[in-house]
Amino acid sequence: MQLFRILTPLVASALLATAAPLVQAQNKGDDTLLEMQQAFRKGDRNKLVQLLPAARGHALEPWAAYWELKARLSEAQPAEIQAFMQRYAGSYQEDRMRNDWLLLLGQRRNWAQFAEQHPAFRMSDDREVRCYALLIDQINGTAAATVGDEVRSNWYAIRDADDGCTHAASELYSYKKLTALDIWRKARLGVEANRARVVRNAVEIVSPDSLPQLKEVLDAPTKFLLSRATARGNARQELVLLALIKLAGGDPDGAAQQLDSKWSVHLTPEERNWAWGVIGKAAAQKLSGSAAGYFANVTKDTDLNDDLLAWKVRAALRAGQWKAVGKAVDAMGADARDDSTWVYWKARSLLANKPNDAERAQARQLLESIASTRGFYEQLALEELGQRITTPPAPAPLTPEEKAAARANPGLNRGLYAILLGLRSEGVREWNYTTNLHQSGGMADRELLAAADFACQREVWDRCINTSERTKGFIETSQRFPTPFRNAVVERANGIGLDPAYVYGLIRQESRFIMDARSHVGASGLMQVMPATARWTAKKIGLSGFTADQINDRDTNITIGTAYLKLALDDFAGSMPMAAAAYNAGPGRPRNWRNGPVLDAAIWAENVPFAETRDYVKKVLSNTTNYAAMLTGQPQSLKSRLGTIGPRDAAAPEVNKDLP
């Protein structure tokens, strides 16, 4: 059996004392683990207690024990929690339990016990836990001078309401380590994200007397703005700004009119710039021609955060304002400026409008810093430098010893076992933990290569791909761009006039080749087809006798998915970016997004309003180019697949206009 082949190395690694418990676990314990997962999700504490003894000795016992204790953690005694962590020392479950306990200790303000446990927390990736720890440093007088910056950064990065960073921010505000503006900016971010509790929590720190007015700001921003004539004092000004931000989310032109005709003179320059930035972003997300003009009212780009600056770049790209592109990128923080997206567009801004020698040299340096086959902008940088996309040389083959080390790793084995058993979420987390935290803080490239190979050999393609993608010194193309079901995919694609590389590029992004993948909206299978779309497509291509349950059959899924992709491609006159956008977001949206000026498709893709679809289009096209290089053995061009995008030619006949 497959699970037995995977877990045999666990015996050698002393995870299990003998083979007998493994066989018993495999035959009798798997169902227990699946039952316990369901009981944990339902919060059935009694059933967890009842089932735990039957999971003892199972390879995934740490998960069973974790679920049982986690379900009653708020009532557990410290000694019991410590015993759990000692029993499963070094495992993902130990560190996960410590993470949960630290959050509970922070909520209880039990700083002494928190400080005792925190040094042993290996993941160190929980922002709330980090904020609690920074606050303890401040209380103890051991905080670094950057404590305010660190808390602010973690707090801003949390989208939903939290206790850890909100409490730390409140305390650091009282210590004068954070300013009123820092707190109000969190409120602004909360309004943009439509998170009323986040807004309330921030305002309560800096201006609790404003809470009664805040409800009107959030519920009826237009009424709030029209019913007031002035905004005296910082709190009143910020409430006006919050109302403008709320209004801009649905009506950027209305917010602009309010700001321009009435409120601009009542706000500080920083507040005005932020307001114009939010209005510009909202207009840009609607692909409005007004967006660049709204952003032009910003007198100081450094008053905006990186998100607003990113939208200023996008609006400027659409408007062909290359100087504004360069200035906005320059105003970003260091991390954002180093992102390949903004490195590429900064370089392009330097090359626009008759560059001088210094500008050409700077642009070349920027392009060379990112040029590779690793992603969308990296590939475009290669082409700007006059190169094509080719398959990188493969690294030296793995040695038997390297492969054996991966196969003997307990965390990797538990991860694969869980995934193959059906506990995908748990298995992925344990796998990622193991590859991220191997002894000295992360696996080296060769270890990652061996771990990826282990997953590839077991056809767990998402772990194969994601693990291999993390190697820095080399690229193993066969791992990063595998071609499962090659005969079925290539034959079907060629049979209907599709590029097999395009199909593979899309499947890799849709499902990572997970056969039973199912999205939160109900899409299924390799090509993530929605039931209604499947029925429409089956009828369109004359697939008789089709029923919804057939969509999970591999060959049927490929048949339906490729047919729909071809229909979308025909509908958009062969535009791969637009067909990819239609596959992800439905055809109606890209039909609207194409309206406006004729654009380089890279600019069009960067301006797609939905973050998920924007990322999807770029990755599908980048994947396609890499697959084409691998499948054909010939140099490839991403630019040639992008082309330009603009309004549909009115003289061109509409094809598949009923595409769902």
N, C-alpha and C positions, 0 to 999 in steps of 0.2 A: 504493500500500500504506500501511497505517496507520502503521507505524514510520517510513517515509520522511517522512510528513507531520509527525510529531512532531519528527524530528531535523533537519529542514531549517534551523531557526534556529541549530543548532550550527555550521553552516558559516559563517554571518554572524558568529558570536561568536568565530571563530578557534580553536574547539576542534579542528576539522579544517581543514586547509589548503585543501582543494578538495572538490568533491562526489564526485570519483571514488573516494577511499577509502571514503566512506560507502556508496556503492552496492555496492562490493566487499564491505565488511563485512556489509552487509545480506544479500547473496546467499550469501556463503561463510563468513562469520565467526560467525554466530549459533550454528550447531551447535558450533563450537569452544568458544564461551563456555559453552554448556550442558555439554559434555563436561568442561571444566575445573572447573566447579562440582562435578560429581559426583566427579571425581578428588580435589579438595580435601577433600570430605567423607569420602572413603575413605582419605585420607592417602597417595595414590599420587603420591609426589614425582617419580618418573621420568616418568610421563605428563604431569605439569604442565610439566616442562622440555621435553618433546617437543612439546607443543601450543602453548607460549607464542609461538613465532615466527609461527604462523598467526593469532594474535590481534593482532599489531602493526597499528596503523592503524584498528582497530575502535573504534567510539564508546565501548565499554565496556572498552577496553584496560586502564585503571587497575585494574579488578577482576581481570583475568587476571594482571597483574603482581603484584598484592597476594597472590593465592592462591599463586602460585609461590614468592614470597619468604617469606611467612608459614609455609609448610610446612617451611622449613628455617631459620627465623629463629635458632634457638639456635646454628647453626653459621655464620651469615653474618658477614662482616666489617663493622665500623662504616662503612667507606668505601662499601660496597655499599648499606647501609641509607640512608646519606646521599644517595647517588646516586638511589635510588628516590624519596626525599622531595623532592629538587630537581626531578626529572623531572615529578612529579605535584603540584607545589606548589599549595597552595590547595584541593586536592580533599579529599573525605571520606577517600579511601584514604590520602593522606599522613598525615592526623591519626590515622586508625585504626592505621597502622603505627607512628607515634610512640607511641601508647598501648601497643601490644604491646611495643615496645622498652623503654619506661619500666618496665613490669612486669618484664621480663626483667632489666633493670639493677638494679631493686630487689631481686629475688630473689638476684642475685649480689652485693649490697651494694656495687655500683660507684657510690658516692655522687657522685664527681666528674663522671662522664659523665651521670648522672641529672640533676644540678643544671644541667649545660650544656644538656640537651635540654628540660627541663621548662617553661621560659618560653615555648617555642613551641607547647606543647600547647593547642590551642584549645578542644576539647570540655570539658575540665576536669570531667568528670562521672564519673570512675572513682574510687571510694572508696579502693581500695588505693593508687592513684597519689597521691591526696591525703594519705594517711597516711604514705607514704614521704617526701613533700615536707615534711610537718610535722616528721617525725623529723630530717631534714637540717637544718631550721631550728634545732631543739633542739641538735643536735650542734655547729652553727656558732655557737651563742649568739645567734641572731637571732630566736628564736621569740617570738611574742606571748604575753601572759599567759594567753590563752585556749587555748593549744596542747593542754592536757589535755582541755578540754571538746570541742574539735574532733575529736581522735582518738577519744575515747569515743563521740561521736555517730555518727561514721562506722563505727566497729567494731560498735556495737550494731545498726546498720541492715543489716549484712551477715548473712544468714541462715546461709550455709554457711561452712565453714572457709576461711580465707584466710591469706596470708603477710603482706601489707602492713600491715594494721591490727593483726594479732596481734603482729607484731614491734615495731611502733611502740608498742603498749600495753605490751609487756614492757619496752622501753627507758625509756619515760616513767615506768613504775612504779619503775624503779631510780633515776630522777631525782627521784622523789617528786612527780611531776606528776599521777599517778593514784594513788588509794588502793586498799587491799586490797578495800574494798567495791565499788569500780568493777569490779575484776577478777572478784570473785565474782558480781556481778550478770550479767556476760556468761555465766558458767557457768550461772546460773539460766535465762537466756534459751535457752541451748543445750539444756538438759534439756527445757524446754517444747516446743522445736521438734524434739525427738528427733534432735539432731545430736551424737552421742557424741564425734566428733573436736573439735568446737567446745568442748565441755565439758572435754575432756582438755587442750586447748591452754591454756585459761584457768587451770585448776587447776595446770598445770605452772608457770605464771608465779608464782602466789601461794603455792602449797603443794605442791611436788613430792613431798614425803614422803607426801602423801595419795593419790597415784595408785594404789597397790595396793588401797586401800579403795574407790576410785571405781568400779572394775569391779563390785563387789557392789552399790553404790548404784544403778547403772544397770541391772544385770541382774536383781536381786532386792531391790527397795526394801523390801518388807514384811519379808523375812528380816533385812535390815540393821537396820530399826527395832526389830524384836522381840528381836534378839540383843544389844542394847545397853541399858544402864540409865541412863547419863548421857552428857553431851556437854560435856566440859571443854575449854575453849579455843576460839578463833574458828574454826579449821579444822574441828574436830569438829562445831561448831554448824552450819556451812555445809554439811557433808556430810549432816547430818540434814535440813536444809532441802531440799537437792537430792533426797534420798530422798522427802520428802513431796511435792515437786513432781512427781517421776516417778510416784508412786503416784496422785496426784490426777488425772493424765491419763486413767487408766482407771477409777479408783474414788474420786471426790471424797468420798463419804460415809465410806469407809474412811480416807482421809487426814485428814478432819476428826476422826474418832474418835481416831486416833493423836495428833493435835496437841492435842486438848482434854483427853484423859485422861492423857497422858504427857509430851509434848515441849514444850508451851507454856512451862513454867517454866524450861526449859533454854535458851531462845532469847532474843535481845534483842528489845525492842519492834519494831524495824525488821524483824527476821527473822520475828517472829510476824505482823506486818501483811502482809508479802509472802506468807507461807504462806496466810493467810486469803484474800488477794486471788487467788492462783492457784487455791485450792479453790473460791472463789466463781465464778471464770471458768469452771472446768471444769463446775461444776454448772449455770451459766447456759447453757453450750453444749449441755447435755442438757435444757434447759428445765425444770430441776428447781425445784420450789417452795422448796427449801432455799437457793437461790442468794442471795437477798436477805439471809437470816439469816446466812449465812456472811460476806458482805460487811459486815454490821453489826458483826462482831467486829473489824474494822479500826478502830483508835483514832486513826489519823492518815493521812488520805487522801494526803497528799504523800509518804508512804513508797512509794506505788505508782507504777508507770510509766503512761504514757498508755494503753497497751493494756489494762491491768488496770482502769484507771478507766473506759474505754469500756464494758467488760463490767459494771462496777458500775452505770453509767448504765442499760444495757439491762435488767439484773435489776431495778433500781428502777422502771423504766417498767412492766415486767410486773406488778410488785407494787403499782403506784399510789403509790409513795413519792416524791412530788415534791420534798420537801426534800432527800432523798438525791441525787436527780438534780442539783439545783442545786449542792450541795456538791461532788459528784464532778467536775462540769464546771469549777468554780472551781479545783480542785486540779490540773487539767491544765496542761501547758506552754503557752506563748503560741501556738505554731503550731496545736496541737490545738484550743485554745479558739476560734481564728479559723476553724476548719473549719465550713462551713455546717451540718453535721449537729449539732454540739454548740452552735452559736449558736442554732439553732432550738429544741433541747430545753431549753436554758437559759431562753430566752424563755417557753416553755410552762410551765416550772417556776415562773416568776415570776407567771404568770397563774392558776395553780392556787390553790385554797384562799383565796378572798376577798382578792385583792391590794389593797394600798393604792395611793395615787396615785403614789408614787415607784416602786413595783414595776411599775405599768402603764406608766409613762413609760420605765423602763429596758427593759422587754420590747418596747415599740414601737420604741425605738432599735435594739435588736438585730435585730428583724425587718426594719426598713427597711434595715439594713446588708447584707442578703443577698437581699432580695426581687427576683426577676426571673423570666424564663422559662427560665433556663439549666439548671436541674436540679431534682431531686425536692424537696429542702428549700427551695430558692429559690421554687419554685412554691407550696409549702405556706405559706411566709411571706407571699407575696402574698395568699393566701386568708385568712390570719389577720388581715391588714390590711383585709379587706373587698373585695378586688379579685378579678377573674377572670383566667384566662390567655388572652391574645390574641396575635396575631402581631405582633411588633415592627415598627416602620416600617423599610423597606429603606434601606440606605445609598445615597448617590449612585451612579449607574451608573459602572462602570469606563470610563476613557477608552481610546481606541485605543492611546495611548502606554503606559498601565499594563499593558494586555494584552500588548503587544509586548515589554515588558521581561521579563515572566514567561516568554513563549515563547522568549526569547533566552537565558534563564539556563542555563548548561551543567549545573549540578548538578540542576536540575529536569528537564531533558531526559534526562540519564543515568538519573535515578530512574525516570521514566516508561518509558523504553526498557527498562530491566531488568525492571520489573514486567510489561510487555506481552510480553516475551520469555519470561517464566516464572521469572525470578530475583526473586521477590517480596520475599524477606527482604532481599536486597541493595538492591533498588530503594527499599524503604521506608526503610531506614537512610540512604541517600544523600539521599532527599527530605527526611527529617526534619532531617538535618544542615544541608542548604542553607537550610531555612526557619528553623532555630534560630540559625544563625551567619552570617547575611548581613552581611558587612562590619563593622558597628558592634555586633554582638552579638545580632542577632535582627531578623527582618523587622518592619516597622511594619504597622499594621492594613491599610492599603490594599495593601501588597505581599502580605500574606497573602491578602487577598481576591482579588487577581489570580492568585496561585499556585493557590488553591482553584479558581478559574474554569478555569484551564488543565487541572487534573485532571478537573473536571466535564465539560469539553468532550470529553475523551478517555475519559469514562465509567470513570475509575479512582475509584470512589465513596468508598473508604475514605480516600484522600488528600484528596479534595474535602471530606469531612465533617471529618476531624481537623484539617486546616489551617484551615478556616473557623471551627472551634470556638475557635481561639486568639485571635480578634479580641476586643479588650477594649472598644473604644468604640462598637461597634454589632454587630448580629446580622443576618446575611444568611440568612434562614430557608430560602430555596430551596436554598442550599448545605448548610446543616446538616441539613436534613430533605428530601432529594431523594425523588422518587417514580418511580424507574425501573419499567418494566413495569406502568405504571399500569392499563391496561385489564385485563390478566390478573389483577392483584392485586385490584382493586376489584370486578370482575365475579365472581370466585371467592368473595371474602369476602361480598358481598351475597347471592350465590346460596345460601350455607349459613347465613346469619343471623349473620355475624361483622361487627364494626365494622372497616372497612378501616384506620382509624387504628391500631387495636390490632395488626393484622397488620403494618402498616408499622413500628410501634414495636418489634415483636419482631424483624423481619428486620433492622432497623438495628442492633440489639444483637447478633444472632446472627452476621451475616456481613458487615455493612457493604456489602451488595449485591454481594459478590464471588461470581461465578457458580461458580467452581471451589474455593470455600473448603472446607477439610477440617480437622476438629478432630483433636486428638491421640488422641481416643477413637474416631475413625472416622465421625463425623457429617459429612454432605455437603450441599453446595449452599446456595442462598439461605437456606433455613430450617433448615439444619443437622440433617437427619433421620438417625437411626441406621438401619442396614439392617434390623435386627429390628423396629424400630418401624414402618418403612416397609411391611414385609411384613404386619404385623398390621393396620395402618391400611388398606392396600389391600384386604385381605380384608374388613374391617369395612364399607367403603363400597362393596364390590362392584366394585372395579377389576380386571377380569379380565385375565389375561395379563401381570400385572405381574412384572418381573424386577428384581433389585437394581441393575443397571447403569442402569436408567431414572431412578433417583433424581437423577442429574446433569442430566437434562433439565429445563430451566427450568420449563415448564408442569407437568410431572409433580411436580416438587419443590414447587411452590406448591400443587398439588392435595392432595398427601399432607400437607404441613405444615399447611395451613389446616384440613384435616379433623381431624388429630390435635389441633390447638389447640381446635377446636370441641368435640371429644369431652372434652377435659380441662376446658374451661369448663363444659360440662354436668355433668360429674362433680362439680365444686365449686360447683354451684348458681349459676353466673354470676359467681363471684368472680375478677376479673381478676388480683389479686395471687397467689392460690393457683394459678390455671391457669398463670401465668408461672413460678411456682416449680416446678410439675410438669413443665413443658416443659424446664426446665433441669436439674432434679435427679431427675426421675422422680416419679410420683404418690405412691408409698408414703411418702416423707419428708414432704411437706406434709400428708398425712393424719395423720401423727403430730404434726407441728408445730402443728396447729390445736387440739390438746387442751390443756385448762387454762382460764383465764378468757377471757371474751369481751373482745376487745381492739380498740381503734382499729387499723385495718389498717396504719397507719404504724408503730405500736409493734410490731405483729406482724412486719412486714417487717424492722424494725431488729433484731429478735431472731432472725432466721433464722440457724441455727448456722454455715452454710457461708458464708464471705466472698464467694465467687464468686456464689452464688445470691442472697445478700443484696443485693449490688451490682446483679445482673441484674434482680431484681424492681423495684427502685427506678428503674433506668434505663428499663426497658420501659414502666413506667407514666408516667414523665415524658415519654418519647418519644411515647407514645400521645396524651397531652394536647396536646403541641405539634402533632402531625400533625392531630389533630381540629380545632384552631383554624385550621390552614392549609387543610384540605380543606373545611371547612364555612363558614369566614369568620365564625364565631360565637364569642363568649367561652366558655371551657371551665372545668370544675372538676376538678382532680385528686382532691379529697376525695370527690367523688361516685363516682369510679371505685374508690376504696379501700374505703369502707364499714367494716364491722366483721368480725372473724373469731373464731370460737369452735368448740367441738365440733359435730360434725354432729348435726342434729336426728334423734333415733332414730326419729321417726315419718315422716321423709321417706324416700321410696323411693331406694335406691341406683341410680345410673346409671353405666354403663360401669365397673363395679367390677373388670373384668379389664383395665383400662387399663394398659399396660406402662410 
